[in-house]
Amino acid sequence: MTAAEYIDSQPPEAARLLRELRDCILQAVPAAEELMNYGIPAYALVPGGKRDQQVMMAAYKKHIGFYPHPAVIEEFADQLEDYKQGKGSIQLPLDKPLPRKLILAMVTFRHQSLLAE
């Protein structure tokens, strides 16, 4: 299954948000490589990026899971207070607008961090 097939297989509202999230990721890092990892869409932010060099996303019943990296969650903690979080993930509710500027900033931050390594 490709990332596009995964997105297309989701309920309409989840698919819409996944497409919007994918657009944000690719806007921040146009050269990101789209692939599947753990059965969900992933985006390698550097050429040949391993799992910890990727951001991932997945659809759930009431939210989209976005997995940018624990360092990103820590860096943006003050801006993520309104979202449920895990160590390296945030939940983006299906019934709320996608925080595009925040997503762009998070992906850009992660990309710049990887380039600086």
C-alpha positions in Angstrom: 0.0 0.0 0.0 1.3 3.5 -0.9 0.8 6.6 1.3 -1.8 7.9 -1.3 -3.7 4.6 -1.0 -3.6 4.7 2.8 -5.0 8.3 2.7 -7.7 7.4 0.1 -8.8 4.4 2.2 -9.7 6.6 5.2 -13.1 8.2 6.0 -13.6 11.5 4.2 -12.9 13.9 7.1 -9.7 11.9 8.1 -8.6 11.7 4.5 -9.1 15.5 4.1 -6.9 16.2 7.1 -4.3 13.7 6.1 -4.0 15.4 2.7 -3.7 18.8 4.3 -1.1 17.5 6.7 0.8 15.9 3.8 0.7 19.2 2.0 2.1 21.0 5.0 5.0 18.5 5.3 5.8 18.8 1.7 5.6 22.6 1.8 8.1 22.7 4.6 10.4 20.1 3.0 9.6 19.8 -0.7 12.3 17.1 -1.2 10.8 14.9 1.6 10.5 11.3 0.4 7.0 9.8 0.9 7.0 6.2 2.0 5.2 3.8 4.3 6.6 2.9 7.7 4.8 0.7 10.3 1.9 0.7 7.9 1.3 4.4 7.9 2.5 7.4 5.7 6.0 8.6 6.6 8.2 11.4 5.2 11.9 11.1 5.2 13.2 14.6 5.8 16.7 13.9 4.7 17.8 11.6 1.8 17.6 8.0 2.9 16.2 9.1 6.2 15.8 6.3 8.8 12.8 6.1 11.1 14.0 8.8 13.5 14.6 11.1 10.6 11.0 10.8 9.4 7.7 12.4 10.4 4.7 10.1 10.3 0.9 10.4 10.4 -2.0 8.1 10.9 -5.8 8.2 11.0 -7.8 7.2 14.0 -11.5 7.3 14.8 -11.5 10.9 16.2 -8.1 12.3 15.4 -5.0 12.3 13.2 -1.9 11.2 14.9 1.2 13.2 13.9 4.6 11.9 14.9 7.3 14.6 14.4 9.8 13.4 17.0 10.1 13.8 20.8 12.5 16.8 20.4 9.9 18.6 18.3 7.2 18.0 20.9 9.5 19.4 23.6 10.5 22.4 21.6 6.9 23.4 20.8 5.4 22.3 24.2 4.0 25.8 24.9 2.1 25.8 21.6 0.8 22.3 22.0 -1.0 22.7 25.3 -4.4 22.4 23.6 -3.6 19.0 22.1 -3.3 15.6 23.5 0.3 14.4 23.3 2.5 11.4 23.6 6.3 11.4 23.9 6.8 12.1 20.2 3.2 12.6 19.0 0.2 14.9 19.0 -3.4 14.2 18.3 -5.1 16.5 15.8 -8.9 16.3 16.3 -10.9 15.6 13.2 -13.4 18.3 14.2 -10.9 21.2 14.4 -8.9 23.0 11.7 -5.4 21.8 11.2 -2.9 24.2 12.8 -1.0 24.7 9.5 1.5 27.4 10.7 2.4 25.2 13.7 2.8 22.1 11.6 5.0 24.0 9.1 7.1 25.3 12.0 7.5 21.9 13.6 8.5 20.2 10.4 10.9 23.0 9.5 12.4 22.8 13.0 12.9 19.0 12.7 14.4 19.3 9.2 16.9 22.0 10.3 17.8 19.9 13.3 18.6 16.9 11.1 20.7 19.0 8.7 22.7 20.3 11.7 23.6 16.8 12.9 
